[in-house]
């Protein structure tokens, strides 16, 4: 995955009944707070086979100062709000590429604030090719999508890994 060190989360090997479709994340997004008492998170999403169904499985890794990482899980079967939230990614207008030395960008530049990242598989229609898309910003549509998606997914998170028979042992 190509995210900053703060935003790095590797989708762990899942229990035998859930097997990732790819070795890399189909989608990941993160928030990295820029303050001393920071609370960061990364969500990694993959397609998986669960009980004879193809579902999306999301892993949330939260980091807070002086506390162990917390891992939570959600899947698109038990959380029907997941797929509509992810489909809203297609509504984000892509950034315009601004080469070095060319001044054709935003008139207001925000130098501080939290850092939001989205990394996903993409499709370039003009060339009929797939590829990877990474968006990063501290404001605007990237921030809005990450914050809105986390609100939608809030009731979906569980300590129980999808496909596991029991809750994981306490750390």
Secondary structure as a PSIPRED ss2 file (coil, helix, strand):
# PSIPRED VFORMAT (PSIPRED V4.0)

   1 X C   1.000  0.000  0.000
   2 X C   1.000  0.000  0.000
   3 X C   1.000  0.000  0.000
   4 X C   1.000  0.000  0.000
   5 X C   1.000  0.000  0.000
   6 X C   1.000  0.000  0.000
   7 X C   1.000  0.000  0.000
   8 X C   1.000  0.000  0.000
   9 X C   1.000  0.000  0.000
  10 X C   1.000  0.000  0.000
  11 X C   1.000  0.000  0.000
  12 X C   1.000  0.000  0.000
  13 X C   1.000  0.000  0.000
  14 X C   1.000  0.000  0.000
  15 X C   1.000  0.000  0.000
  16 X C   1.000  0.000  0.000
  17 X C   1.000  0.000  0.000
  18 X E   0.000  0.000  1.000
  19 X E   0.000  0.000  1.000
  20 X E   0.000  0.000  1.000
  21 X C   1.000  0.000  0.000
  22 X C   1.000  0.000  0.000
  23 X C   1.000  0.000  0.000
  24 X C   1.000  0.000  0.000
  25 X C   1.000  0.000  0.000
  26 X C   1.000  0.000  0.000
  27 X E   0.000  0.000  1.000
  28 X E   0.000  0.000  1.000
  29 X E   0.000  0.000  1.000
  30 X E   0.000  0.000  1.000
  31 X E   0.000  0.000  1.000
  32 X E   0.000  0.000  1.000
  33 X C   1.000  0.000  0.000
  34 X C   1.000  0.000  0.000
  35 X C   1.000  0.000  0.000
  36 X C   1.000  0.000  0.000
  37 X C   1.000  0.000  0.000
  38 X C   1.000  0.000  0.000
  39 X E   0.000  0.000  1.000
  40 X E   0.000  0.000  1.000
  41 X E   0.000  0.000  1.000
  42 X E   0.000  0.000  1.000
  43 X E   0.000  0.000  1.000
  44 X E   0.000  0.000  1.000
  45 X E   0.000  0.000  1.000
  46 X E   0.000  0.000  1.000
  47 X E   0.000  0.000  1.000
  48 X E   0.000  0.000  1.000
  49 X E   0.000  0.000  1.000
  50 X E   0.000  0.000  1.000
  51 X C   1.000  0.000  0.000
  52 X C   1.000  0.000  0.000
  53 X E   0.000  0.000  1.000
  54 X E   0.000  0.000  1.000
  55 X E   0.000  0.000  1.000
  56 X E   0.000  0.000  1.000
  57 X E   0.000  0.000  1.000
  58 X E   0.000  0.000  1.000
  59 X E   0.000  0.000  1.000
  60 X E   0.000  0.000  1.000
  61 X E   0.000  0.000  1.000
  62 X E   0.000  0.000  1.000
  63 X E   0.000  0.000  1.000
  64 X E   0.000  0.000  1.000
  65 X C   1.000  0.000  0.000
  66 X C   1.000  0.000  0.000
  67 X C   1.000  0.000  0.000
  68 X C   1.000  0.000  0.000
  69 X C   1.000  0.000  0.000
  70 X E   0.000  0.000  1.000
  71 X E   0.000  0.000  1.000
  72 X E   0.000  0.000  1.000
  73 X E   0.000  0.000  1.000
  74 X E   0.000  0.000  1.000
  75 X E   0.000  0.000  1.000
  76 X C   1.000  0.000  0.000
  77 X C   1.000  0.000  0.000
  78 X C   1.000  0.000  0.000
  79 X C   1.000  0.000  0.000
  80 X C   1.000  0.000  0.000
  81 X H   0.000  1.000  0.000
  82 X H   0.000  1.000  0.000
  83 X H   0.000  1.000  0.000
  84 X H   0.000  1.000  0.000
  85 X H   0.000  1.000  0.000
  86 X H   0.000  1.000  0.000
  87 X H   0.000  1.000  0.000
  88 X H   0.000  1.000  0.000
  89 X H   0.000  1.000  0.000
  90 X H   0.000  1.000  0.000
  91 X H   0.000  1.000  0.000
  92 X C   1.000  0.000  0.000
  93 X C   1.000  0.000  0.000
  94 X C   1.000  0.000  0.000
  95 X C   1.000  0.000  0.000
  96 X C   1.000  0.000  0.000
  97 X C   1.000  0.000  0.000
  98 X C   1.000  0.000  0.000
  99 X C   1.000  0.000  0.000
 100 X C   1.000  0.000  0.000
 101 X C   1.000  0.000  0.000
 102 X C   1.000  0.000  0.000
 103 X C   1.000  0.000  0.000
 104 X C   1.000  0.000  0.000
 105 X C   1.000  0.000  0.000
 106 X C   1.000  0.000  0.000
 107 X C   1.000  0.000  0.000
 108 X C   1.000  0.000  0.000
 109 X C   1.000  0.000  0.000
 110 X C   1.000  0.000  0.000
 111 X C   1.000  0.000  0.000
 112 X C   1.000  0.000  0.000
 113 X C   1.000  0.000  0.000
 114 X C   1.000  0.000  0.000
 115 X E   0.000  0.000  1.000
 116 X E   0.000  0.000  1.000
 117 X E   0.000  0.000  1.000
 118 X E   0.000  0.000  1.000
 119 X E   0.000  0.000  1.000
 120 X E   0.000  0.000  1.000
 121 X E   0.000  0.000  1.000
 122 X E   0.000  0.000  1.000
 123 X E   0.000  0.000  1.000
 124 X E   0.000  0.000  1.000
 125 X H   0.000  1.000  0.000
 126 X H   0.000  1.000  0.000
 127 X H   0.000  1.000  0.000
 128 X C   1.000  0.000  0.000
 129 X E   0.000  0.000  1.000
 130 X E   0.000  0.000  1.000
 131 X E   0.000  0.000  1.000
 132 X E   0.000  0.000  1.000
 133 X E   0.000  0.000  1.000
 134 X E   0.000  0.000  1.000
 135 X E   0.000  0.000  1.000
 136 X E   0.000  0.000  1.000
 137 X E   0.000  0.000  1.000
 138 X C   1.000  0.000  0.000
 139 X C   1.000  0.000  0.000
 140 X H   0.000  1.000  0.000
 141 X H   0.000  1.000  0.000
 142 X H   0.000  1.000  0.000
 143 X H   0.000  1.000  0.000
 144 X H   0.000  1.000  0.000
 145 X H   0.000  1.000  0.000
 146 X H   0.000  1.000  0.000
 147 X H   0.000  1.000  0.000
 148 X H   0.000  1.000  0.000
 149 X H   0.000  1.000  0.000
 150 X H   0.000  1.000  0.000
 151 X H   0.000  1.000  0.000
 152 X H   0.000  1.000  0.000
 153 X H   0.000  1.000  0.000
 154 X H   0.000  1.000  0.000
 155 X H   0.000  1.000  0.000
 156 X H   0.000  1.000  0.000
 157 X C   1.000  0.000  0.000
 158 X E   0.000  0.000  1.000
 159 X C   1.000  0.000  0.000
 160 X C   1.000  0.000  0.000
 161 X C   1.000  0.000  0.000
 162 X C   1.000  0.000  0.000
 163 X C   1.000  0.000  0.000
 164 X C   1.000  0.000  0.000
 165 X C   1.000  0.000  0.000
 166 X C   1.000  0.000  0.000
 167 X C   1.000  0.000  0.000
 168 X C   1.000  0.000  0.000
 169 X C   1.000  0.000  0.000
 170 X C   1.000  0.000  0.000
 171 X C   1.000  0.000  0.000
